[in-house]
Amino acid sequence: MMHSLDTHALRGQPVIVGAGVAGLLTALHLGDRPCVIVSAAEKPGAGVLASGVGKALGRDETIADRATKTLTSGAGLASPEVVQRITNAMPHAFESLARVGVALDTHDSGAALHAALLAKLRDRPNVTIVAPAMLRRLTIIDGHVRGVSLDVGERLLAIDTNIVILACGGACGLFPGALTQGPGIGAGMAVAARAGVDFSDLELIYFHPLALDEGDACSSGVYAPVEFCNYGVLFDDAGCRLSVDQLDPGLLARDIAVRRAQGRAVFFDITRVLNKDVLKRDPALNTMVQRCLAQGFDPQKQALPVRPAAAFQIGGIKVDAAGRSSIPGLWACGEIACTGFHGASISAGNPLLEAVVCSGFVAESVLGAPSSPLCDVSGVRPDRAPLHRQLPAVRKAFRNALGPIRNRAGVLRELDALSRCSGYDDAALMGCLTMISALMRQESRGAHYRSDFQKRGAAARHSVLTEADMRSIVRTIGRNHFGPTSGDAHMLDGVFARDVDFASRL
């Protein structure tokens, strides 16, 4: 397919980077408009999604209830306006899927939704899917997106376009044992960072407390939804039970992380309640059991070893609800985007709801964008060298410093070495951006917990950070021999000061 691809024929078409639910739905919402989908995988996967589409999209929930839960879990960082706009669209989510030709049952999984979207797109002659391919560069001319450079293995492709939609997921794959189906190491985010985009709240990572512990850094993506705690018992290898009264995922993840740091294993036992009737009544529970069996664990006969695992990047490229970033011509949708919907943590089902609803907002914004002259970017030749050589070092640093419990000393200890590689390595760049964000948020809020700042700050503020900011801060830290004291407060003010008000652009 790559050898016959006519890039001249693709000139001016919107380029969607990422073939998950957000990217595929955006393409479908664009209707008959020709567009290009770039997928890093030859056979795109669904990623980590809610087990039941109906539950995620609020079939049995009111707008008020979902909005209240979202604002509560958001811990002051969720935008009331964005929450209202997205939850108001929740009752029409299934209708929007039907309008693009996707019919689903409320019990269908996120994987089933993804498969249906992919099948529908393959019937669209106006959609060109380029796979496997990697976004290597955004060409910015006079502050506006004017093209992309793609690495397709045997050669580089340059496409002239004024519209790029990043829907390529977050960077949870930088954490060892993350719940990601695919790399998910923030490659698209790194390209956007080098183009100068604003990021918001990169330090906010949702850690799922009940991932199956398979004894190494790899992950099969098997986990038990937090609400399943009602079915069983959590205990450590000393026989001490863990309290799950509030079913707070962040608190539970930290509790398990502390015990594991002490060398103690944690187990989730649901053997007493599993029977055919229960499994028949709860399709999500049955799905979890089948996935455990496929990995050699039988939850009907044994307690499951569990651990916290990075599952969703709450922060990301700062956008408004229509997906517009700080760079004209660049939109973002899905996990890679930070719309202000989730705030400081996530409420069950909201990642999928955001992807489904905001893909429509993004497509509407793209279709309404004014046309502008194209530029010839065929002469752009980005570096083709592998840009994730530091990935093992980043994962080690994240394991040591950016788990469910963070502190200043731990982050600073790991930041020095990564900062020296961030100029040429994408994994190191995203590692540094995330670490600086975590260092600057001197409080504990939502999914972010600092053992040296255990209380929530008086004001709820979003961090806004660019690659240039990060480099300036690293230089300042370096002048203090990576041991800043009074300088921290000054840098903190700088990171939070540029919280751009995107509400006026809705």
N, C-alpha and C positions, 0 to 999 in steps of 0.2 A: 504493500500500500504506500509506503514512504517513497519508493522510487517513482511512482506515478503521480505524486501529489503536486498539483499546480498551485504554487503559492500566489501567483499573479491573480488567479481566479478567486482567491480568498481575500484580496485587498478590500479593506473597508468593513469587513465583517467583524462583529463582536467576537472576541476570543474569551471563552470560558475555560479557566484552568481548574480542573478537578471534575471527576465524574461520580461524585457521591450524590446523595439525594438533593442537596442544595444546587449543585451544578446542573444536574439533569433536569430538575424542575424549572430552573431559570431558562434553560434552552426551550423547554416546552411552552413556557409562558410567553416567549418571544414570538410564538405563532409561526407564520410563514417567513419571517425574516431569516435570511441565511446567517448561520453562525458556525463557529468552530469550537469543538470541545477537545481540550488537551488532557489526556489521562496518562499518569505515570505508569499505570498498570495496563497490560494488554487486555486483561479481563478484570474490569473494575469491580471492587467489592463494596459492600454496604457500610462497613465500619461498625462501630459500637453504637447501636441504636436501641430504642425502647423495644421490649418484646411485643407489646400490643399497641398497634397504631391507634386503635380506637381510644384507648386510655390516654395515650400521649396527646391526642388531638381533642381531648375533652368531650367525648361523646356523652359521658355521664356526669358532667361537671358544669357548673354555671360560670359565666364570665367573672362574676364577683368573687367566687371561691378561688378560681385560678389566679386572679389578680392579687387577692389578699395573700395567698400562699407565696406567690412570686416576690411580692414586696417584703414579706417577712423573711424569707430565706435570703433576700438580697441585702439585708443588714444595712440599709441606708444608701447603698450604691446603685440600686435599681432605679432607673428613671421612671417616675409615675406616668409620664406622657407616653413613653415607649411601651411600657407594660400595658397601658390602656389600649394603645393602638393594636398591639399584637393579640391581646386576649379578646378584643372586640371582633377580630377576624376569626377567632377559634371556631365559632359555630358554623362558619362557611368553609372550613378547611377541606372537608370531604367533597363539598360541591366544587371547590377549585380543582381538586384532583379529577373529578368527573369531567370537568370542562376541558381538560387536556387529554381525556380519553383513558383515564386510569380508574378502574372500579375496584374497590377493596372491601373486604369484610372487616368489621371492627376488631376481630380477633387476629387478623393478619399481623405478621411481624414486620419490623423495619426492613429486614432482608427481603421480604416479599414485596414491599413497596419499592425498594430499589430495583429488584428484578423486573417489576412491571414497568417502571419508568424507562429502564434501559431497553426493554423490548419495544416500547412505544417509540423511542427515539430512533431506533434502527429502521423504522418505517418512514422516517422523515427525510426525503431527499435533500432538503435545504440544510441539513445538519451534517457537517463533516467532523468525524471523530478521528483524531490523530493520536495513536497509541502503539507502543509505549513511547512517551516523549516527556521531556522535562523542560519546564520554563527556566531559561538561563538568565534572561535579562529583560527588563522593561526599558524601552527607549523613551526618555523624557526630553522633549524639546520645548523650550520656553515655558517650562513648568507644566506641560500637558503630556499625557501619554500619547505617543505617536507610533508605537510598534512593539513587537515582542520578538525575542530570539529564542528558538526552541532547539534543544538537543535531542535528536532522534537516533542517537547511537552512531550511525555511520556518517552523519553530516549535520550541519547546523542549518536551520530554516529561519528565515526572517519574514515576518508578516507585517505589512503596513496596516495599522488599525488605530483608531482613536478611542476604542472602547475595550477595556479588559476587565473581566469579572473574575476575581480570585475566589474559588470555592474549594480549595484544595486541603482543607482541614487544618488542625492546629499543630502543635509541636510536642504533644504528650509522649511521642515516641523517643524523645530525648531522655525520658526517665526509664531506668531499667525495669523490665517486667510490666510495662504499661499495657492497658487494655485497648490496644489498637490493632486492627486487622489491616496490616500494611505498615509501611515505614512511619508515616506521620511525624516526621522529624522537622517540620517547619521549613521545608525547602522554598515554598512559595512566599512565606513570610520573610525569609532572608533576602530574596530578590526584591521584595517590596521595601525592606529596610534599606538596602543599598540605593534604592531610588529616592529615599528620603521621606517615606510615609510616616505618619504619626501612629504610634501604638498606645493602647490604653490598658492598664491593669494586667500586664503580662504575668505578674507574680501570682495571680489568682488561678489556681489549678484545683479542679475537683478530684479528690482521691476517693475512689470507691473502697469502702472498708472490707468488703467480702469477696475479694478476688481469690480464685483457687490458687493455693500455694503449691507450685509444682517443683520447687526445690532448686530452681536456677533462674537466670536472668531473663529467660524466654517466657512468653505467655501465650496460652492458647485462647485468651480472651474469655475464659469461662468465669462467671461471677454469679453470686446470688443477689438478687435485688434486695435492698435494705429492708423493705417491708416484710421480707420472708423471715426476719427475726421473730415475728409473731408466731412462726411455726415451730421454732426450735430453741436451742440453748447454745450460748457462746461461753467458752471456758478456755483457760490456758492449761499448759501441761502440768501445772501445780495443782490443778483442780479448782482454781478460783474462777467463779463466774463473773462475766462482764455485764455491767448494767446497760440495758438498752431501753430503759423506760421512755426516753424522749425520742428515740430513733433519730438522733442527730448524726448524720453520716460523718461530719467533720470531727465531732467529739469521739465517735467510735473509732475512726481511722487513727486519731492521735493515741487513743488508749491502746489499740493493738500495736501501733508503732513503738510505744514506750516498752511494752512487754517484749517485743521482738528484739529491741535494742539491748534488753537485759538477758537475751539468749533464750527466751521462753517462746514456745510455739503456741498458736491460738487455733482453736477448732470450733466448727459450727456443726452442731448435731441436730439433724431433723429426722433421724431414723424412727422415732416414736410416732410421728404423725403421717409418714408416707405410706399410703396404700392406694389401691387402684381408684377408689372413689375420690380421694383428694386430688390425685393427678388428673382425673377426668374433669373435675370441677375447675381446676386452675391450669389452663394451658401454659401459662408462663412458668409455673413450677415444674410442669412436665418437661418443658423445653430445657430448663436448667438441669434436670436429672439426666436427660438423654445426653446432653453435652458433657456432663461429668463422666458418664459411663464411657463415652468415646475417648476420654483421656485416661481411662483406667481407674477411676474412682467411682464407688457405688454408694451414693448417699442413703440408700435404703438399708445398708448394712454397716456403714462406718461414718464416723464424724469426719467432716472435710477440713483439711488444713487451710486456713485463710490468711490473707495479708492485705494491707492497703495497696492500691495500685492507681497510678495516674490514669484518669479515664476521660477527662474533658477539659479543654483549655477555655476558661471563662473569659479571660482577657484576649486581646488580639489587635487586629488593625482597627483603629478608631473610625467608626462610620456612623452616619445617621441611620434612621430606620429604613431609608430608601437605599442603604448600602453604599452611599457616596463617601469616599475617603478624603483625606486632606490633599490628594493629588487629583486634579481634574482629569477625567477620563478613566479613573481607576475605582471600581466598585469591589466590595467584598461581601460574601454571604456564607452563612453556616458557621461552623466552629472557628474558622479563621477570623471572623469579624467580631468586633465588640460593639454591639448596638446600645448597650446599657439596659438590656432586657433582664439579664440574669442578676446583675449586681455583684455581690461578693460571694455568692454560692449559687447552686442550681436547685430548682424544684423538679421533682420527678416528671418526666415527659417534656419539659420545656426545650431541651436541645432540638428535638424533632419538630416540635411546634414552631420554633423560631425558623428552622430551615424551610419548612413548608410554607409558612406565611410570608417570610421575608423574601423568598425567591420570587414571589409575585410582586412585591414592592420593588425589588431590584429591576425586574423585567419592565415594569411600568416606567420606572425612572429612565432606563436605557432607551426605551422606545420614544420617550419624550425629550431626549437629549438633543440639543441643536447640532446639526451637521457642521463639520469643519473640514477644510482641505486636508488631504492625506499627504504624508511625507514619505519619501523613499528611504527605507531603513535597511536596504539590502546590503549596504556596506558595513553594517555593525557586526563586529566579530568579537563576542565575549570570550573570556577564558573558558576552554573546554575541559580543563583539568578537573579531576574529581574534587568536589568541594565539601566532603564530609569525612575526611581522613581523621579528624579529631573526635568522631562520634564516640568511640570507646572512652576517651578521656572525659567527654561531656557527661556521658551516662554515669561514670564513676563520681564526677563532681556533683551531679544532681542527687545521686544516692546519698552522698555524704552531707550535703548542705541544703537541699531543697525538697526534702520529704514533707510529710504532714506537720513536722515541727522544725522551725528554722531559728537561727540566731545570727547576729552580726559577725561573731568570730568565725563561725563555720562558713558563712558566705565569703568573707574576705580571704579565708585560707585557700579557697578554691578558685577565686576570681583571677588572681594574678596570672597563673599559667594560661588560662583560657584567653585572657585579654590579648596576649601576645600572638595568638593565632587567629583572632577574629577578623583581621583584615583580609584574609585569603580563604578562610574556612567557614562555610555557612553554619555548620553545627555549633562551632565555637562562637560565632556571632550571636546566634539565638540564645546560646547559653549565657553569654555576657549580658544581653538585654534583659533576660529573665532574672538573673542574679542582681543586677542593679535595681530593677523594680522591687525585688524582694527586700533588698537592703534599705531602700528608701521608704518603704511603708513601715514606719516605726509604730506599729500597733498590731493587735490581733483582731481581725474582722472576717467573718464568714469562713471561707476555705483557707485563709492565710492566718497562720498562727506563729507568733514570735515568742519564744521562751524568755527573751529578754525584754519584751514589751507585751505583757500578757493581757493588758486591758485595751478595750476599744477606745480609739481616739475620740475627742469631743466633736470633731467635724468629719463628716463623710466626704472624702475627696477622691477623685479619680486621678491616677497617675497618667501622665502623657509623656511619652519618651520617643525620641528618634535615635537613629544610629549616631548622629552628630552629638546629641546630648550624652549618649553613653560614652563616647570617646572622651568628651570633655570631663565627665565625672571620673572615668578611669584615670585620666591624667592627674586630676586633683587628688584622688586617693593615692596614686603613686608618689606624689610629692610628699605625702605624709607616711611613706613607707608601708602602705596598706594597713595603716592603723589609725584612721581618722577619729577624731573626737568631736571638737567643736565644729569642724567642717561639715559634719553630717547634716546638721540643721539647715545650713545654708544651701547645700545641694538638694535637700528635701524640698525646700521652697521652690527651687528652680524646676524640679521635675513636676510638681503639682501646679505651678503657676499657669502653664499654658493649656489649661483645660478648656479647649475651644467649645463654644456653645453652638452645637449643630442644630438645635431645635428650630432656629429660624429658617433652616433650609428644608424643613419637612414639607 
